């Protein structure tokens, strides 16, 4: 985007000329994103629109992804926002990880922190709390949730204004953007409601990982007293303003300067914009796939599942979250995880939170396990669920949440050569 056009967008937004502003921005952003859309254009030449619509309907009706449900609950953020969560309990839990089977090994592995937690009474079960990313919801952990059912107690929640959670009260009332610090406080509210006692393992993907860092920043005593393991998947502790999303740096920087104002203007005309999004759904489906996955053989039903989650995020929610990422810096908070079992995992071909950011996190946590997945993009837990779940199960064993020999359940495949799992 040229400097003159960037200034034109900013001026138009400031003057309330949102139609002119979004028109200019649309042209410029389209040019910048041409590389991302090239593959989509080729597909348009070879596949008819009616066929694509029929395929989408078939996938929506047949895809089983995101159908897992647990015991529902509601927590309340400090501004009153209703935060929806679900709990998957372990049937027949007798108070310890795995009961007597592997109990000796489990007790031997308990840290001093957990001994202080438990004392002489039977230990409370470990709870694994999953936090999802931007424009997703709790169902993004579908495969890991399926695999861990009956193995360990889990909590899955929807971030404010996402999924089944309520619209952010502060955002609706004041027009204020979301902050990552606010999300950390939201996570604390969910933990207080869904897992008020006992040890916890924190798992976060992308923005969810930032939420975990924000929790540690605001509530270090909670981490010291109760957290026994952490998994940070495809996330970043800061410097997101330097990410170029695989596009020309100059163009991305120009767009970045005006995009917050443009998004705000679009958010104020949400109904009209949503109609436009539906009209261009085919184009955005291709772009979503490019920025979500790297493998060529991802199951189309999984790709459509991701597309549905992202499509369901209203434009005004997209707008009110966007500024948080440039402001995000929770590097210092990582020190709270230094003495814990930590898994840092990322796709090498992640264009949204590049794997270099995960390498930097692991560099600050020398005892962390760093896993870089070669053929994976941003939604690595959907693209390579077997690998992510196996590494997560290993983390849970190291944290004493499950016995070392625990076998997790089946979780399907995302290869296009296999049916939905």
N, C-alpha and C positions, 0 to 999 in steps of 0.2 A: 504494500500500500504506500503510495507516495505521501510525502509530508503534507502537500496541499490537500489531498483528499482526507487524510487523517484529521487535519484541522477542520475540514468541512463537516465531517461527521460529528466531531466534538461540538462545533458551533451549532449545528442543527439540533442536536440533542438538547443543548443548553437552552435553545430558543423554543423548545417544545415541538420542533418540526420533526417528529419521530418518523413520519413516512419518508421524508427525504433522507434522513439519517440512515434509516435501515436500508433504504434503496442503495445508497452509496456503499454502505458496509457490506451489503449482500454481494454486490459486484466484486468488491475488493477481496472479501474473504473467499469468494468463489474462485478467484484467480489463484490466491495463495494455496487453496486446498485442491487445486487441479490434479496434482500428483496423487492425492488420496482417492480422488474420484475417477481416475483413468480406468481402473479395472471395472468400475461400475458401468461406465459408458460402453465398454466392450460387451459386457453382459447384456445391456439393453438392446444391442444390435442382434443378439442371437437368441434371446428368450422373450417371447411375447408378454405384454403386460397382463393379459388375461390369465396366462399360464402361471405367472408369478403370483397373482392374487389367489388362484386356486391352490397353489402350493402352500402359500402362507396360511390359508384357512385350514388346510389339511394338517399342517404342523401344529397349529393352535389347538385343534381338536384332539390330536393324537399324542402330543407331547406330554409326558407325565411329570416334567420337571417343575419344581416349585409347589408340588402338591402335599408335601409333608407338613403336618400340623401338630402342635403340642398343646400343653395346658396354657391357656391365654392369661395374661395379666396386664395391668396398666401401672406404670410409674408416673410420677409428676415431676417435671423439671422445676428448677427454682423460679421460673417465670410462669409456671402453671401449665406449660405444654404437656399434653398427654402423650406418653411414650409407650407404645405397644410392644410387648415381649411375649415369648412362648418358652415354656420349660419342657424339656424332655427328661423325665426322671428315669432312674435305673430301677427296674422291678427287683424286689428281693434284696436290696442293699442292706447289709448287716452292720454298717457303720465304718467299714474300712475299704480301701481300694482292693476289690477282688475278693473280699471275705477272707476265709482261711487259706484259700488257694493262692499261693504266692504272698500270703500275709507276712511271713517272716522277712522275705526280701523287701516287701514294701515298707515294713517298719524300720528295717536297717537303713533304708534310703531316705528316711525322713530327715529333713534339715532341722537345725536348732530352732528355726523360725516356726516350723510346724509343730515341734514338741511343745513350744510355748503356747501355741494355739490349742492343742489338744489336752495337755496336762494328763491326768490319770483317766479321764473319761474316754469313752469310745469316740474316735475321731468323726467329725462331720464329713460327708462325702465331698470330694473335690467337685467344683462346678467350673465348667469351661464356658466362658462368655465370648460369643462371636459378635464382632462389629463389622458392618458392611461398608462399602465404598459409595462414592458420589454417584447419584442417579441410579442406584441399585436398591435392593432391600434385603431383608434377612434370607430370602430364598436363594440368594447368590451362593450360599454355602450348602446348596442342596446335596451334593455328593458326600461332603464331609459329615453332614448331619445324618444322612442315611447310614453311613459306615459306623458312626459312633453310637447309634441308638442301642440301648441295652448294655453299653460298655461303660459309659461315664455320664454323669449328669451334665446337661448342656442348657445354655440360655441363648436364644437368638432374639435380637431386637431390631426394630426399625428406627433409624435416626430421624430426628424431627423433620416433619414435612415430607418424609419418605414412607412408602409402603402403607401400613395401617396406622402409623402414628399420626397425631394431630398436626395441623399447621403450627409453625412456631409462633407462639403468642407475641413475643417481642418483635418479630418480623412483621406480623400483621398490624400490631398496634402502633409501632413507631416507624415502620419502614426501614428498620435497621438490618444490615446484612448479618449473616451468621458468622460467628468466629469459631475457630478450632477450640479455643478455651471453653466456649459455651458447650461444645460437644463433649468435652471431657467431664464437665459437670453433669451433663445428661447421663453419661455412662455411670457416674457415681450414683445417680438416682435409681437407675435400673438395677445396679448391684445391691443397693440398700433394699429394694423391693423384692428382687428375685433370688438373691443369694446373700441374705443378711449376716450369715455366719459361715465359718469354715473356709478352707483354702480355695483359691480361685486361680485359673489359668486364663490369661487374656489373649485373644486371637483377633487381629485386625487386618483387613485388606484395604490398601490405598487410603482413602480418607478415614476408614476405620482404624488403621494403624496410627494415623495422626491423632485420632480420638484417644487411643490407648496412651500415647505419649502425653497428651494434654491431661489425662487423668493422673499420670505420674507426676506431672509438673504441679498440679493443684493439690493433690492428695498424696504426698510421698509417704506419709505414715500408713496409708492403706496398702501401698505396695510393700513396705517393709514388714507389715504385720500379717498380710493375708495372701499376697500374690506368690505363687510357687513356680510359675512358668509364663513365658510370653512368646507369641508367634507374630512376627511382623511380615506380612505378605504384600509384595508389590507396592511398597510405600516409600515415604520420604520424610526426613526430619527437617527439611528446609530447602531453600534455593530453587523452588519450583518456578520462579520467574525466569529462570534461565533455560527451561525446557523448550525445545523447538518443535516437538511432535513430529519429527522426521520431515519437516518442511523447511524451505529457505529461511535462514535466520533473520534477514532484513525484513522480509514480509511479516513474519510472526511477531517481531518486535513492534512493527507499526500497528498491526492489528491489536496487539496487547494493550497499547496505549489508549485505544478508543473503545475496546470491547466492553469494559464495565459499564460505561455510559449507554452503549447500544443495548446491552442486555437489560439494563434498568428500564430503558424506553420500551423494549419489547415486552418486559414483564408487566408494564402498565397497560398493555393491549393484549393480554394473555389469550382471550377468546379468539381474536382474529389470528394471532400467531399460531395457535393450535390448529386452526383450519389449514393454515399454510403448511404446517408440519405434516399433516395427514396427506395433503396433496403431493408432497415431495417425499413420501415415505420410502419409495424404492431407492431414491438417491441416498437418503440417510441410512438405510439398512446396510448398503455397501460400505459407507464410511464407518458405521458402528462396528461392522465386522473387521475392518482393517485395523481399527484402534483397540479392538478387544482380543483378537486372536492372531497367532502367527502361523499355525499349522494349516496346511492345505486341506487336510482331510477331517476337519472338525465336523461332527454330526450336524447337519442342517437344523435339526430340532433344537440342539443346544444353542446354536447361533441365533435362532429365532427366539428362544427363551431369553437370552441376553438382550436382544432387541426389544422385546416386550417390556422388560424391566426399565430400560432406559427411556423408551417411548412414554412410559407412564409417569415420568417426572415432569410436572408442569413447568412451562418456561419461566414463570415468576420464581419458582423454587430454584431452577438452574441459575437465575440471575442473582438471587440473594445469597447463594453459596459461593459464587465465583470469586469475590474479593478475598475470601478467607485463605485461598491457596497462595497468593502472592505474599500475604502477611505471615504465613505459617513458618515458625522456626521454633522447634522444640528439641534442638540438638542437646542442650544442657540437661534436659529431662531424662535422656537415655542413661545417664549415670545411675539412676534409680534401679536399673535392671542389671547392673554390673555383676551382682552376686547370684543371679538367677539363671536357670536353664533357659536359653533363648534360641529360637529358630528365626533366621532371616532368610526369606525365600523370594525369588523374583524371576520373571521371564527375561531372558537375554534380549529379546526383541520387543520389549515393552516400550512403546512410544509415549506413554502418558506419565509414568513414573519410572524413568530409565533405571536399569539394573545397577548403574554406577551409584545411584542413591542408596541402594541396599548395601553395596560394598562399603560405602562410607559409614553406614550404620554399624555394620559388622566390624569395621576398623576401630570403632569406639567401644566395642564390646568384644574384646579379644577371645573370650570363652564361648561366644555364640557360634552356632552352627550356621554357616552360610551355604545356601543351596541356590545355584544359578541354573535355570532350566533352558537349554539351548533353543528348542523349538517352541517357544511360548511367548505370548503377548501379555497384555495387562490382566486379563481374566484367567490367570494361570490355574486357579482352583476349579474352573469349569473346563478348561482346555486339557489339563493333565491331572484329573482328580486322583488317579491312582498314586502318582508320585507325591502330590501334596498331602493326601491322607496318610500315606505311609510315614512321611517325615513328621507329620503332626502326631501320629501315634507314638513315634519314637520320642518326641518331646514330652508327651504325657507320661511315658514310662520314666524318663529322666527326672521329671518333676514329682514322681511318686504318685501320680494320679491313677495309674493302672499298673499292674504287674508287668515286668519286662516281656513276658511270653504272651501277652494278650494279643489275640487275633481280632482285627476289626472286621466288620461285615462287608458284604458286597456293595459296590458303588458304581457299577456299570462302566461304560466306555464312551468316550466322545469321538471315537473314530467313525467316519461315515460308513465304514464297512460293517459296523455293528449296529444293532438296533438300540433304541433308547433303553437305558438301564434304570 
